[in-house]
Amino acid sequence: MRDTRESRLLLVLLIATAFALITVDIRGGEESPVDGARQAAATVFGPVENGVAAAVDPVGNAIGAVRDSGDRHDRIAALEHENAALKAKLGSDDRNRSRVRQLDAMMKNAGAGQYGIKAAEVIAIGAAQGFSWTITIDAGANDGLKRDMTVLNGEGLVGRVTTVGPNTATVLLANDPDFTVGTRMEKTDELGFATGQGSRPLSVQFLNGKAKVKNGDRLVTFGSSKDKPFVPGVPVGEVVRVDPSGGALTRTVYVKPYVGFTKLDIVGIVVQAPREDPRDMVLPKQPKKPEKPKPTPTVTVTLQPNGDLVDGSGKVVGNVNETDKPAENPADPQGNADPADPQGNADPADPAGNTAPDQE
């Protein structure tokens, strides 16, 4: 195309139309008028993304082996069996070893929380619906996925499913500014709402403006009605900063999420919620604090003019002059070399000191 006035005008119109669609989509939220077009795009382009990912990553097909977790009562055993089978299929290179660790951690979290999950692989970052923090995964409606399902991994909360195609789905990440999740603080049960802030820590508003919060406190998901979009008990993150309440009705803190949103690979979609709230069971165990070293007692001794050594309580603990005296032999108070020979004779058999005659 030549650089003419008409081509420049066409370019300006296309850019204006794109920004208009983005604005309408953001303001429309979940009822966006372009949602139908987005789903159609997911249907068309999803298989292409899936095919490209499968072509460049031969390990991708092995991930499907862990998607189905079996009946509720046998879920943990089934997950362990699938995990072992996947480990046997994967090679020994660094990337595959990393995937094995991710799968193992995710399966342990699913077992601890009694979540029924389907494993999936991240095949694309970002989507065509704007500047949101999203990922595309290689599982969709054909795998039983639906909109507003919780997504997690071996570290904690990843996000929620927003768009589902036949074989792919889009996940809105928890650090997206449009993402909000109800949270509960470990032990104290203080409730709040966490909102994404991109690459910055999550912003959490506690409903109790006088809530006692400190750095290091941990949060999990509170759970939603009918477990959608969030199941309870999924680890969210740790408090890294607390703003003064200042008498406000709510209190804001900042939470570092457990999940690294820039290095996602293997995720799990919760397709079966737990029967009971796992509470804090899925949180990682707190490392034991090192014991404080016991202080060594210090004794101060003062030397007196007479040579006495006196401690801080005034008690005499010794005398420097005593160290100059030779040690006495309790068996020889007179200092004789041999207590069996008080006269100092060399031979106790000859007290007179005579020398035995030579034998001829």
Secondary structure, DSSP 8 states (H G I E B T S, - for coil): ----HHHHHHHHHHHHHHHHHHHHHHHHGGG-TTHHHHHHHHHHHHHHHHHHHHHH-TTHHHHGGGS----STTHHHHHHHHHHHHHHHS-SSHHHHHHHHHHHHHHHHHHHHT-EEEEEEEEEES-TTSS--EEEES--GGGT--TT-EEE-SSSEEEEEEEE-SS-EEEEETTSTT-EEEEEETTT--EEEEEEETTEEEEEEES-TT----TT-EEEE---GGG-S--TT-EEEEEEEE---TT-SSEEEEEEESS-TTS--EEEEEEE--SS--TTTTS------------------EE-TTSEEE-TTS-EEEEGGGGGS---BTTBTT--S-TT-TT--S-TT-TT--------
